[in-house]
Amino acid sequence: MKKYILLTLIIAGLAAFRCNTTRHITGTVYGADDKLPIPGATVKIKGTSAGVVTNQSGRYNLNAPDGSALVVSYIGYQSKTVAIGKSDTVDVYLDASNSQLGEVVVTQALGVKHSSKALGYSAATITPDASANPPALSELSVQNQANKMPGKVAGVGAHTPGNATYKSPAGGAAMNKSLKYAASAQYNPNTSNPQDESYKTINENGFSNAKDNPLSTFSVDVDAASYSNVRRFINNGQLPPVDAVRVEEMINYFKYNLPGPSNGEPVGITTEISSAPWNQRHLLVRVGLKARTIDMSRLPASNLVFLLDISGSMGEPNKLPLVKASMKMLVDQLRSEDKVAIVVYSGEVALKLPSTPGDEKQRIKDAIDELQAGGSTAGGAGIKMAYRIARENFIRGGNNRIIMATDGDFNVGDSSDGDMETLITRERYSNVPITIMGYGMGNLKDSKMEILADKGNGNYAYIDNLTEARKTLITEYGGTMYMVAKDVKLQVEFNPAKVQAYRLVGYEDRLLAKEDFNNDQKDAGDMGSGHTVTAFYEIVPTGVIDDYSGSVDPLKYQKTNSAAPSTPYSDELMTVKFRYKQPNSDQSKLNVAVVKDRPASFNSTSTDFRFASAVAEFGMLLRNSAFKQNGSYDQAISIAKNAKGSDDDGYRAEFVRLAETAKSLAGNNQYTTSY
């Protein structure tokens, strides 16, 4: 009898052990309608609050008890419960929801309402609810649902000219209240009030007559902040303000397969020409630059200064906690020969950590973990101290750089955009570039951070989630941190025998005077290891009659020279000249490329050409550009779908889904404010 009881207990124990076995489950969440991966979907273990959020490729991984089930959800799709079977790979296909998400009616603290009748949505309410908490997700969910929540949230917008301000939508800082989406999915990051976001006004480039203005001159731009910021707006159910859309930054968010430079040069150039998809009577010329890729095992030693905003406005889950996680990612990349100091600022400025070897990772991370938000924002004073610390620890021949993480909302001391331009222009002569990482929503000062990056020989990224931080600081580590060419400028001369008029797509705040091209004292953009840059010119060929070429009356006091160019250049469309300096040189070098008038059919161009043109078209649509012509969301989406290429990271698939969401929002634009 005792043996029987003992045997029964052993069997029961083994069964219990089997039931409690934990398995590592991975998979991808797709939309059942289009079979595209869904970034930002929530995957939870049924009956618990444990779970994760899918990355940009729609993938997830978590540890789950054997025999359990997963509950997968995403706004606009029906939640799905999937049992974990024998396989450790569980892919999930979500069906689109038949019911539309209700419009959010802003009440109490915001005191604003929108009519739900025009939308055909049921109304939901934003109410303060201190007891509501978000689901307990893994660290990846520091993306936290404030940023990734892609529901159609009706907001309040106001756009004004000049250095414009944009009132945060209800899907933005107003989400710092508990949101009740049709009595489901609650979120309560904190209780701060919404504030204004600021964007520099963009006066869109128009067409120039090639006879009167044969030269176009501009500085390269490797920033990508506009794309991730636009993504944040759209994922929160709001079309972005037009001045938040910088088309060149959206194009250059993506990697392109361009050939690298040869003969030891730091930058190589590639050109491609076809018809413009939004006007097939026009030509579209792509000018592509590729910077040399540095062998990561041979990177020079780094002297880094983390300049971290810990003011009161950073006390939100998508700000300082995300900053901490981002900086610790970067710390993991450091070597013993690298060193890092930490400067923090709120009402006052302090050296939180003196310059410390990169292999003392725990000491650096402990200093980061101790940071807490509070007080006003002395950003100007923080910048001055960061440059001083960088100069004191300067490494000759090394990589000296400041990495600033902030929402840009300075309010003590030097604080205006003009103050920042004066300050950063003076400090850049220390040969210490600055990388700006923008965080948060509602009071984002994009205009200020763009100035700091542009005038400080640096780059600017907007970090809306931990995946974007990983892209900037790990996947594109070399491009973000290591400059290979500085003051890179382009000048294009158009052949008036072939070109009637031309337009540079984007780069409005990077235009230079024609005389600046040969002036080595004139500052321009820099390129990091492996960086690619794409610029598009839309061209009206000679003989095409349309409204874009323009004309003026004959001059009274001088005669124009209308003679045709000599025949040796009759097959040339344009000549591209570009200048750059080696990182430690003050003298530029000139390279030249000639573009022949030999356009390829659009479908025979590279996948990169077609995909980049779709992004350009999408950007013009978001801006409601006067030059969008026959462009449409359907066309941009179709081109992008057919030009995704390998897309290992899933960013192009994410773009397709983003464009589809924007198309829906544009169709329901009754609830967005005119800009």
Secondary structure, DSSP 8 states (H G I E B T S, - for coil): -HHHHHHHHHHHHHHHHHHT-EEEEEEEEEETTT--B-TT-EEEETTSS-EEE--TTSEEEEEEETT-EEEEE-TTB--EEEE--S-SB--EEE-B-SS---EEEE-TTS-B---STTTT--EEEEE--TT-------GGGGGHHHHH--S-------B-SSSEEEE--TTTGGGGSEEEETTEEEE--------EEEE--------EETTT--EEEEE-----HHHHHHHHHHHTT----GGG--HHHHHTTS--------TT-SEEEEEEEEEETTEEEEEEEEEEEEE----GGG---EEEEEEEE-SGGG-STTSHHHHHHHHHHHHTT--TT-EEEEEEESSSEEEEEEEEETT-HHHHHHHHHT----S---HHHHHHHHHHHHHHT--TTSEEEEEEEE-----SSS-SHHHHHHHHHHHGGGS--EEEEEE-SSS-BHHHHHHHHHHTT-EEEEE-SHHHHHIIIIITHHHHH-EEEEEEEEEEEE-TTTEEEEEEES-GGGB--GGGGG-TTS--EEEETT-EEEEEEEEEETT--SSSS------SSS--------GGGTTEEEEEEEEEE-TT-SS-EEEEEEEES----GGGS-HHHHHHHHHHHHHHHHTT-TT-TT--HHHHHHHHHTT--S-TTSHHHHHHHHHHHHHHHHHTGGGS---
